[in-house]
Amino acid sequence: MTFKTNVWAVFVTLVLVSVLSGFSLAQNRVPQFKDYSVDEVYNGRIAPPVITSDTKLFRTRLRWAAKTQKPNFAGHFILTTWGCGAQCMMGASIDAKTGKIYWWGFTVCCWGFNTDQKFNPIEFRLNSRLIVFSGLRNEKENDNGAHFYIFKNGRFVHFRTVSQP
């Protein structure tokens, strides 16, 4: 083996190690709101919620949210929540432009009593499509954690959970 061959082999090895370790770090990185930013924020008139047979049971809460809140999620959606029992929340997202309602499809509960006063079991931002639910989804055993979802094409798509004991 010549000196050039050795140098080249060391260089290729270092590049591979660097790329693979970077990939591993990216896989372990907690998703950030800025990673899922939206292009624009809606400031127009809020459309009344479109009440259907699926949303009829919660029409009062949905109408109240559309009347009293401004977009607070994913650029033009009003994310609203309400209680469903002790330490339990459920809710929906209302498109401020059209009034269409999107459910996330589960309850969030049981996030614990030893939380900071600023703790919120549902974290979201006006300028991001990322939403994080903390606790148990549908009170399912062994599901405690931070559950990362992306709001895409009218659906809340789960893509990662960071488990908590």
Backbone hydrogen bonds, N-H to C=O, Kabsch-Sander energy under -0.5 kcal/mol:
donor,donor_aa,acceptor,acceptor_aa,energy
6,N,2,T,-2.2
7,V,3,F,-2.5
8,W,4,K,-2.5
9,A,5,T,-2.6
10,V,6,N,-2.4
11,F,7,V,-2.6
12,V,8,W,-2.6
13,T,9,A,-2.2
14,L,10,V,-2.6
15,V,11,F,-2.4
16,L,12,V,-2.5
17,V,13,T,-2.6
18,S,14,L,-2.4
19,V,15,V,-2.7
20,L,16,L,-2.7
21,S,17,V,-2.4
22,G,18,S,-2.0
23,F,19,V,-2.2
24,S,20,L,-2.1
25,L,21,S,-2.3
26,A,22,G,-2.2
27,Q,23,F,-1.8
28,N,24,S,-1.3
29,R,25,L,-1.0
35,D,32,Q,-1.1
36,Y,33,F,-1.7
37,S,34,K,-1.0
38,V,127,N,-1.5
42,Y,75,G,-2.8
47,A,45,R,-0.5
47,A,96,A,-2.8
50,V,99,G,-3.0
51,I,49,P,-0.9
52,T,50,V,-0.5
55,T,52,T,-0.6
56,K,52,T,-1.4
58,F,55,T,-1.4
59,R,56,K,-1.5
62,L,58,F,-2.4
63,R,59,R,-2.8
64,W,60,T,-2.3
65,A,61,R,-2.2
66,A,62,L,-2.2
67,K,63,R,-1.8
68,T,64,W,-2.2
69,Q,65,A,-2.2
72,N,77,F,-2.6
73,F,77,F,-1.9
74,A,125,R,-1.5
74,A,128,S,-1.6
75,G,126,L,-3.3
76,H,74,A,-1.1
77,F,73,F,-2.1
78,I,94,I,-2.7
79,L,77,F,-0.7
80,T,78,I,-0.6
80,T,92,A,-2.7
82,W,90,M,-2.5
84,C,85,G,-0.5
84,C,88,C,-1.6
88,C,85,G,-1.4
89,M,108,V,-2.7
90,M,82,W,-2.3
92,A,80,T,-1.9
93,S,102,Y,-2.8
94,I,78,I,-2.4
95,D,100,K,-3.0
96,A,76,H,-2.8
96,A,94,I,-0.7
97,K,76,H,-0.5
99,G,95,D,-3.2
102,Y,93,S,-3.0
104,W,91,G,-0.9
108,V,89,M,-2.6
109,C,136,L,-2.3
110,C,87,Q,-1.7
115,T,113,F,-0.8
119,F,116,D,-1.8
123,E,132,V,-2.6
125,R,130,L,-0.6
128,S,125,R,-1.1
129,R,36,Y,-2.8
131,I,149,Y,-2.4
132,V,123,E,-2.5
133,F,147,H,-2.4
134,S,121,P,-3.1
135,G,145,G,-2.4
136,L,109,C,-3.1
138,N,107,T,-2.2
138,N,136,L,-0.5
139,E,136,L,-0.5
140,K,137,R,-1.9
143,D,140,K,-1.1
145,G,135,G,-1.1
146,A,162,V,-2.4
147,H,133,F,-3.4
147,H,145,G,-0.6
148,F,146,A,-0.6
148,F,160,R,-3.3
149,Y,131,I,-2.7
150,I,157,V,-2.3
151,F,129,R,-2.5
152,K,150,I,-0.8
152,K,155,R,-2.9
155,R,152,K,-1.4
157,V,150,I,-3.0
157,V,155,R,-0.8
158,H,156,F,-0.6
159,F,148,F,-2.4
160,R,148,F,-1.3
162,V,146,A,-2.6
163,S,161,T,-0.7
164,Q,144,N,-2.6
